[in-house]
């Protein structure tokens, strides 16, 4: 080889002509310079990209951060200066008023009547009770009790027995000699009187008028069959019996309070609830019980414990009207009630 050009063994003439030798030399020179350049690095082997796990998917949800970039850019811009309004001071709302304490429950209404129980064996009835002397001899039966001012018993009226019902007569004996036996099946009343006071009247002769029942006066009031009224003259009931304790003190009266067409209805009124007043020169017994209180009273039964009633407290329903019609506080009111009673 000469001049960097190879010749064919069969032909000795040059492949290139001389006029083209200079450009070729220059090309060879340039190509020779490129031989001294470092070899380019070998191409990197392709790296296999592993697929990301499914658990890394939430990281792709970082879009809000990209969306916030414009805000960052906006905040980075200088804000335009605007006049700020004066702050408005709001008044604090007034605290709510304290909750009032719950009111205590209202007391139950007062009862219409007050009841006192009298047990059997602690009292005896007056009407038709046997009367005996201290020697045990039965002389008759009690038919009435006479009360004096203030309701204190003063006499007992005894129906003295005759022979087979013939010759019966009534006699009055002082209450001071009356003794009450509360044991059943025994004479209820014993007359413990000296012989001078225990005088039995003679039997009336055949055809002679029989003495009538004792009449009421300004100091005497026979209780049996008397009418008990209110202060305004309204009727409450009729006395049909009196209950006596072992000390011979009246405890209650049995009142027939049934109407004209009603079935008989009786109640026991406490003796302490009776008021004894003098009207028209006559002693009367009054009881301030309204119709509602009478209807609310338990009935009287001879074979059961007795529940003696008295009017309820002034605050009881229906008691206001009763209190308004109570015993008058002035003389004029008393005279008016007396005139009303007299008119009836």
Rosetta blueprint (number, residue, H / E / L):
1 X L
2 X E
3 X L
4 X L
5 X E
6 X L
7 X L
8 X L
9 X L
10 X L
11 X L
12 X L
13 X L
14 X L
15 X L
16 X L
17 X L
18 X H
19 X H
20 X H
21 X H
22 X H
23 X H
24 X H
25 X H
26 X H
27 X H
28 X H
29 X H
30 X H
31 X H
32 X H
33 X H
34 X H
35 X H
36 X H
37 X L
38 X L
39 X L
40 X L
41 X L
42 X L
43 X L
44 X L
45 X L
46 X L
47 X L
48 X L
49 X L
50 X L
51 X L
52 X L
53 X L
54 X H
55 X H
56 X H
57 X H
58 X H
59 X H
60 X H
61 X H
62 X L
63 X H
64 X H
65 X H
66 X H
67 X H
68 X H
69 X H
70 X H
71 X H
72 X H
73 X H
74 X H
75 X H
76 X H
77 X L
78 X L
79 X L
80 X L
81 X L
82 X L
83 X L
84 X L
85 X L
86 X L
87 X L
88 X L
89 X L
90 X L
91 X L
92 X L
93 X L
94 X L
95 X L
96 X L
97 X L
98 X L
99 X L
100 X L
101 X L
102 X L
103 X L
104 X L
105 X L
106 X L
107 X L
108 X L
109 X L
110 X L
111 X L
112 X L
113 X E
114 X E
115 X E
116 X E
117 X E
118 X E
119 X L
120 X L
121 X L
122 X L
123 X E
124 X E
125 X E
126 X L
127 X L
128 X L
129 X L
130 X E
131 X E
132 X E
133 X E
134 X L
135 X L
136 X L
137 X L
138 X E
139 X E
140 X E
141 X E
142 X E
143 X E
144 X E
145 X E
146 X E
147 X E
148 X L
149 X H
150 X H
151 X H
152 X L
153 X E
154 X E
155 X E
156 X E
157 X E
158 X E
159 X E
160 X E
161 X L
162 X L
163 X E
164 X L
165 X L
166 X E
167 X L
168 X L
169 X E
170 X E
171 X E
172 X E
173 X E
174 X E
175 X H
176 X H
177 X H
178 X E
179 X E
180 X E
181 X L
182 X L
183 X L
184 X L
185 X L
186 X L
187 X L
188 X L
189 X E
190 X E
191 X E
192 X L
193 X L
194 X L
195 X L
196 X L
197 X L
198 X L
199 X L
200 X L
201 X L
202 X L
203 X L
204 X L
205 X L
206 X L
207 X L
208 X L
209 X L
210 X L
211 X L
212 X L
213 X L
214 X L
215 X L
216 X L
217 X L
218 X L
219 X L
220 X L
221 X E
222 X E
223 X L
224 X L
225 X L
226 X L
227 X E
228 X E
229 X E
230 X L
231 X L
232 X L
233 X L
234 X L
235 X E
236 X E
237 X E
238 X E
239 X E
240 X E
241 X E
242 X E
243 X E
244 X E
245 X E
246 X L
247 X L
248 X L
249 X L
250 X E
251 X E
252 X E
253 X E
254 X E
255 X E
256 X E
257 X L
258 X L
259 X L
260 X L
261 X L
262 X L
263 X L
264 X L
265 X L
266 X E
267 X E
268 X E
269 X E
270 X E
271 X H
272 X H
273 X H
274 X L
275 X E
276 X E
277 X E
278 X E
279 X E
280 X L
281 X L
282 X E
283 X E
284 X E
285 X E
286 X E
287 X L
288 X L
289 X L
290 X L
291 X H
292 X H
293 X H
294 X H
295 X H
296 X H
297 X L
298 X L
299 X L
300 X L
301 X L
302 X L
303 X L
304 X L
305 X L
306 X E
307 X E
308 X E
309 X E
310 X E
311 X E
312 X L
313 X L
314 X L
315 X L
316 X L
317 X L
318 X L
319 X H
320 X H
321 X H
322 X H
323 X H
324 X H
325 X L
326 X L
327 X L
328 X L
329 X L
330 X L
331 X H
332 X H
333 X H
334 X H
335 X H
336 X H
337 X H
338 X H
339 X H
340 X H
341 X H
342 X H
343 X H
344 X L
